[in-house]
Amino acid sequence: MTSKDDVRERVWDMLDEEGLARFPFPPHGRIPNFDGAREAADRLAATDAWRDADVVKANPDAPQLPARRRALHDGETLYMAVPRLRDPECFLELDPTRIGSDNFDRAPALSNVDDYAEAVRPAALGHVDLVLSGSVAVSEDGARIGKGEGFSDVEFGVLVDLGLVDDGTTVATTVHERQVYETATWPVEAHDVPMDLVVTPERVVAVDGPYERPSGVDWDAVSEADREEIPILGELAVESDR
């Protein structure tokens, strides 16, 4: 079995060497932007899960910017997490009715979002219909590798514990075809969030995989420093007597 770090390095190198990476460069150390990100977003937007969604929680990375823009154009309320969940109001709300259509393309870019978003506490999200995740690598059976910091999994666990993400929530990722593995060649851990949809510029994979979603925050993976630095974790720890 290959380590997650080895898979990350292999994918980053491949995207770079084959000219498939797009700004920002280099792709290493980040959720890599890729050639065809807009086409992948369009393909995701054609799915029933997307069309039925009123609330989308998306990662802030460059390859998912076309999908974030599409969410606003499609009238969906969009949420992005504050980096590292460092504030009590740890989500940024982009409401298309408040932003105005002239700003739909500009507002969800990470460099501009603070000018248009309202910072809110997690409970303000209500039920999240679709979670969009960035990936370094993903398998057709739903296993995902991120950039290794773990915040995406923490965000998901928090939303599950608050009852805002449930079995009716679709979890999707958009990637280049070359980031997709047939099956996971890396260890899949209990806090790893499996994908329901893997979307590339060429296809949509509706996952029927063996992995179960986390039932909430994996407290065994949360350090004391995490509880102190991430306010919502400290609050949940007190409420659950962790």
Secondary structure as UniProt FT lines:
FT   HELIX           4..17
FT   TURN            18..19
FT   TURN            28..29
FT   TURN            35..36
FT   HELIX           37..45
FT   HELIX           48..51
FT   STRAND          55..58
FT   HELIX           62..64
FT   HELIX           65..73
FT   TURN            74..75
FT   STRAND          77..81
FT   HELIX           83..85
FT   STRAND          91..94
FT   HELIX           96..99
FT   HELIX           101..103
FT   TURN            104..108
FT   TURN            110..112
FT   HELIX           113..115
FT   STRAND          118..120
FT   HELIX           122..125
FT   STRAND          130..133
FT   STRAND          137..139
FT   TURN            140..141
FT   STRAND          144..145
FT   HELIX           151..161
FT   TURN            162..163
FT   TURN            167..168
FT   STRAND          170..174
FT   HELIX           177..179
FT   STRAND          180..181
FT   TURN            190..191
FT   STRAND          197..199
FT   STRAND          204..206
FT   HELIX           219..221
FT   HELIX           224..229
FT   HELIX           231..239
FT   TURN            240..241
//
